Amino acid sequence: MGWTTWDDAIDWAIEHESTWDDVATHLGVSPALLRKWIAKHNDIPTMPRKLTADEIELLDLARRHHAAAGTLRPAHPERLESWLTRQRRRRDNGTTTRAMIELSRIDPTW
């Protein structure tokens, strides 16, 4: 693929909704070999997992709400606001998920 940094590899994987196993396949190495190499390097971040069906539904709701209101603060219905609150709490604790990446694309101020 020609990635020069792990950030490039991660960006590619996120863009293609890939896992580390998909990255290994793309590179032409076994997933076990890539996972073993990653485990030896402490500076390699973990790949955010794929979106769940519930997260996809909530992100679609967030897109519709943002299109109508221009913001995700405050968000309605209550289910969306509750989910956003949990996502903000996780973000504040240093966690990054694919859902958070997508939320940032919808509304950088979420």
Beta strands, then each sheet from edge to edge (+ up, - down):
end
